[in-house]
Amino acid sequence: MLQYRTSAGLVDVYEEKPQVSAGEFRKVIASWVALNGEPGTTGTASAVMVGGKYPGLMTTAADASRSDIRWIQAGVEYTISGPSLTKRACIDLASELAS
């Protein structure tokens, strides 16, 4: 884990060995997105592209106050989170790391 101080506040970047393959991760993304609006869920999950190359999963709190993003690239699963990251900040930071 690395921690960065950005204009959006502190940001944590986790790097770990993926528990699923990149192909299976696409199914995970689809299953999370399918839960949007279901009883017992809050916030939203969105399928995004990171750096225009990698499928990613972005989750956003119900009040849109924070988001996080994860994707798999070159055999590493990345997660970016922070206490006040917006959707745009997540995409921007992830795209910078993926380039």
LINCORMO-V393726 format. One record per run of one state. SS is the DSSP state (2 for helix, 1 for strand, 0 for the rest). FROM is the first residue (numbers start at 1). TO is the last residue. If there is no record, write none. Layout:
# LINCORMO-V393726
ss-><SS:SS>
from-><FROM:FROM>
to-><TO:TO>
This chain:
# LINCORMO-V393726
ss-><0:1:0:1:0:2:0:1:0:1:0:1:0:1:0:2:0>
from-><1:2:7:9:17:22:35:44:51:54:61:67:74:76:83:87:99>
to-><1:6:8:16:21:34:43:50:53:60:66:73:75:82:86:98:99>
